[in-house]
Amino acid sequence: MDSLSPRRNDAELLRANRGFYEALWAQARLVEPQRFNTWPLLRELAAAAPRRLEVAPGLRPRLPLEGTCFVDLSHAALRQLRARGADAMHGMIDALPCADARFDLVCAFDILEHVADDGGALRELARVASPGATLLLSVPLHPEAWTAFDEFVGHCRRYEPATILALLAACGFKLERSAVYGMQPRSTRLLELGQWYLTHQRERAMWWYNRVFMPLGLRFQKPLHWREGLADDAGVDEVLLVCRRGG
């Protein structure tokens, strides 16, 4: 496995993810897709792809709310998505409630690292993607960068760059371009402090995250800089991949 985490089974991962994110989304407000640095690319891709799927967006959807199908595990997130008129269904990445070859654009941000059977999850994304479809996928890199915070938020692994590329190829996806991605702070001390508050004073921590740190993170996002193939991954915490489904 590409992490320093001990392997956890599906039930343990499900409990960890459901417990953390249900509490997070229960106290959060939906952030509009236009506020993320992914919007310039996704606005362009969405305009050319009327059949769209975003998996596990929580309350941070990147694709337009109108005309996109959203699948999420969190009932708290689904309620707010539906209240905004979105087509939102309950489901998981390894068992999508969608027909074969249904979508021309598929997005899965910050989810593959939460799944025990990541190969099965990618095969499921390939199943619902039409030939020639675009896949946007973000994953954390470098097993040696593993911290207790990865464990706390329900990660199962971090990826070696060669590993994620091999998994994508095995499922019929070819990498076209990539960019450095993510808003996780670089400070280990800050991450440890955040984890302590989430463990011991969760309600206060969630309030600060949703009302202070998330807005600050959005305000200071940097534009994405794209390059063909895989971006230089030295010292990179997370990468965003744009892939094409083979015919």
N, C-alpha and C positions, 0 to 999 in steps of 0.2 A: 504494500500500500504506500502511496506517495505522501506520507506525513509522518510526524513523530508522535501522533496520537495512537493510543491503543485502539484496536478495532472495536467498534460498537455495533451491535446488531441493529436491524431495522427498527425494532420496538423501542430500543433505547434512544436512537436518533430521533424517532418520531416524537417521543415524549419531550426530549430536550428542545426540539424546534418548536413544537406546539406550545410548550410552556413559555418559552422566551418571546416568540412573535405574537402569540395571542395577547399577552400582556402589553407588548409594545403597541400593537395596532389598536387595542381597546382605548388607549389614551392619546392616540395620535389623530392628526387631521390629514386628509389626502393632499399630497403635493402634486401640483399640475405638471404634466410631462414637459411643458415649455420651460420649466425652471431648471432643467438638468442640462448639462453640457452635451448630452447625447441627442438633444432635440434637433439640431441642424441636420444631422444624418438621418435620423428616424423620420423626420417630417418628409424628407425627400423619398426615402424608401417606402413609407406608408402611402404616399400619393400614387405610387406605381403598383401597390399591392393591396387591393381591396379585401383580400382574404388574409387576415392577420391574427396571430396568436401571441399572447404574452403569458408565460408561466411563472407563477409565484411572484407577482408584482407587489404584494402587500398593499400599502398605501403610497407607494412610490412608483406608479406606472410610468413607463417611458414611451409607450405608444399612445396615439390619440385615444381618448376614451370612447369616442363615437366610432363605431364600425370595427372595433377590435374585440376579439374574444379573449377574456381573461380567465385563467384557472388558478385557484389558490386554495390552500389548506385552511386558512384562517377565516372563521365565520365573521369576526369583527371587521376584517378587511373587505370581505364580500358584501357586507351590509352597506358600507360606505360607497363602494364601487357601484352597486346597484342603485343607490340613492342618487347617484350622478348620471344615471341612465346607461351605464355600461352593461354589456352582456358578460356576466361573471358567473362562473360555475365552480362548484366545489370539486376538488380533485387533487391528484399528486402527479409529479413529473414522470413517475414510473408507471402510471396507469391513467393516461389522459382520456377524458370522456369525449373523444373527438374521432371522426372518421379518418380513414387512411387518405393520404395525399390531399388533405383538406386545405392547407394553408400555403401561401406564397411567401410569407414573411413570418418567421418564428423568433421570439426573443426569450432568453432565459438568463436573467442577470442574478448573480450571487446565489445560485441554487445548486449547481452540480456538486459543489464541495460538501453539501449537506446530505448527500444521498449515499447509502452504503454501496449499492450497485450502480455506479456511475455509467458503466457500459450499457446496462439495461435502460437507464434514463436517456442516454444519447440515442439508443436504438428506437426508443419511443418518440423522441423528437424527429428522428428520421422518418418514422412511420407516418406521422401526420403532415410532414412537409412534402409538397409536390416536387416533381423533378424540376431542377433549376431554382428552387426556392432559396431565399437568403436566411441564414441563421446568424443571430447575434448572441454571443455567449461570453460571459465574464467569469473568470476563475482566479483564485489567489495562487501565487507562485511560491516555489522554493520551500521544500520540506524543512530545511534548516532554520527557516524564519518562524516556525511553529511556536505559538505561545499559549499560555493558559486561557487567553481570551478566545482563541480559536475553539478550544474545547467548550468554553462557556456558552458561546453563541451557537453551538450545534454543528460545527464543522467536523467532517470526517477525515479530511485530508487537505494538503496543499499539493500543487502539481509541479513536477519537473516539466519544463517546456516541451521536451521531446515526448513525454508521456501523453499530454493532452493532444498533441498533434497526431500521435499514433491512434488514439481513441477516436478522434474525429474522422481520420481516414478510414478506419475499420467500419465506421457507420455511414460511409459514403459522402462525407463532407470534405471539401477542400478549402483550406485557409486562403483568403484573398488579401486581407490587410488587417492591421492591428494597431492598438494605441494603448499607452499607459493609462490606467483607469483607477477609480476608487477614491474614497474620501477618508480612509482610516488614518488617524494621526500617527506620525512617525515615532512619537515619544512613547517608549515602553512604560515610563513612570505614569503617564497620563492614562494609558490603557489599564494598568494595574489599579489605578485609583477608580476608574470607571467600573471595573469589574467588582471592586470592593463595594461600591455604592449599589450596584445592581444586585449584589448578593445580600447585603445587609439593610439597605434602605431603597428598595426597588421603586416604590412609588415616587420618591423624591428624584431618583436617578432618571426615571422615565420622563418626569416633568422637565428636567433640565435638558435631556436629550432632545425631546420634541420641540420645546419652546426656545431653546438657546443654541445648542450645539448644531442641530440640523439646519436651522436658518443660517448660521454662520458658515457652515460647510457649503451650503448652496451659494452664498454670496461670494465666497472666495474660490469657487471652482475655476480651474484653468481650462481653456479650450483644448479639445482633443487634437493631438497631432498624429496623423495617420502615416503609416509606411506600409509598403508591400511586404507580404509575408509576416513573420514574427518580429515585433519590435525588440530592440536591445533590452534584454530582461535583467541585466545586472542591477541589483538593488531595487528592483521593481516589486511592489507588494501584490499588485493585481493587474490583469491585462484584459482588454476587451477585444474579442476576435470577431471578424466578419467573414463568414464562410458561405460556400455555395454547395447546394445539394446536387449530387450527380444525377444524370438522367437515368 
